[in-house]
Amino acid sequence: MSVDFQQVMRKIREMTGQAAGKQQALLERRDLAAQLLTLKANHLDELRTRLDQAVSANPGLRCASPLQEALDASFPLPPMPEQVTLIAADGSQVNPDRHGSLMYSLVNVGAIIYRHGSGAAPETSITSDLKMGEEILGEGNLPNPEMVALERDLAERRRLLELVDGQTEPLVALTDGTLELWGPKETRPQAYRQALEAHLAILSRLKEKGVTVAGLVDRPTANLVLTLLEVIIAREEELGELNHHLKLQGVSDRWLFRGLPPGHRSAVFGLQSSSRAHYQGDLSLHFFYINTGVEGRPSLVRVEVPAWVAQDPSQVELLQAVIISQCRILGDIPYPYLLHRAHELAVVTQEDKQQVEQMLAYELRQAGVEVELPSNKSRLKLMPGRRRKI
């Protein structure tokens, strides 16, 4: 037995004993949030003025920005077009392991093209990018997994751009996760800036090609609309340090929009964040929520889109129809089939990893390059009879 279950059970009972009181407080905060969403739903000019005050006090504030649609708006599912071309890409990675015998990284991107209404079978592809040595070392000659994740995100977008040429419009391109590029802004600022420039260039090219682009965030945890409600009820002196004066803590955007009927979407919001300095004009970031679930079992996803999509009602409707159509393919698990299939293509299994390492080690030895043994710690973990950690 590797876990002291008696200690764990004592902690569980302690936490559950406090849960009832916390639940009552949460219900009260939920009621307040719901009232605010309804009360301020159409006070858009007032909200924008208040948000400007909050941003002046806290330039790094991250929340929803009201546009033209009411905060509590609900838009029904539009019809699916007879024909539309869908492209999805997803990536996986192998991070450098300083305990391994070889210092390398691998970014694997799976992509799929589906021409809805054509009767043609989907087309799939995989691209694999192996790097080693100085290519993956950061400051202090240490491997940086954040850089590998950044390269993976950029590789997904690059693959979408490669695949759109020659496709029949309308054309929808999907990735899993945010459209905003995350990465080691502090530890690798130059590398991040270069990746960001490449990312923005890809988005611009996708716009020129008339592609409806979106990133899907399943089970989102960023409470962007809720933070806007916090801005509404905060006192002037609290706006600069809003995180220390939360009155709706524990409430979530998913809860706020749980009442969207199946297939419906919320209003389209702008994204207020420090990244606005980079994503400007047609590339500025927006989002909306969709209930991809069924009656009695809501499932909220956040859909991030650039301005050229957000400002075109026909493209927003197209996305809504496509996402719901894709989610219904998998039945009880309302997640877009094409993104799931792209993920399946991209996954690097343990067997794949071992084969890559064997190929790499063999070629290095053939070239007369010394290959180290794994670290002692790693070798001990691999000894027969030892249980693998989860």
Secondary structure by P-SEA (a helix, b strand, c coil): cccaaaaaaaaaaaaaaaaaaaaaaaaaaaaaaaaaaaaaccaaaaaaaaaaaaaaaccccbbbbbccccccccccccccccbbbbbbbbbccccccccccccbbbbbbbbbbbbcccccccccbbbbbbbcccccccccccccaaaaaaaaaaaaaaaaaaccccccccbbbbbcccccccccccccaaaaaaaaaaaaaaaaaaaaacccccccccccccaaaaaaaaaaaccccccccccccccccccccccccccccccccccbbbbbccccccccccccccccccccccccbbbbbbbbbcccccccaaaaaaaaaaaaaaaaccccccccaaaaaaaaaacccaaaaaaaaaaaaaaaaaabbbbbcccaaaaaaacccccccc
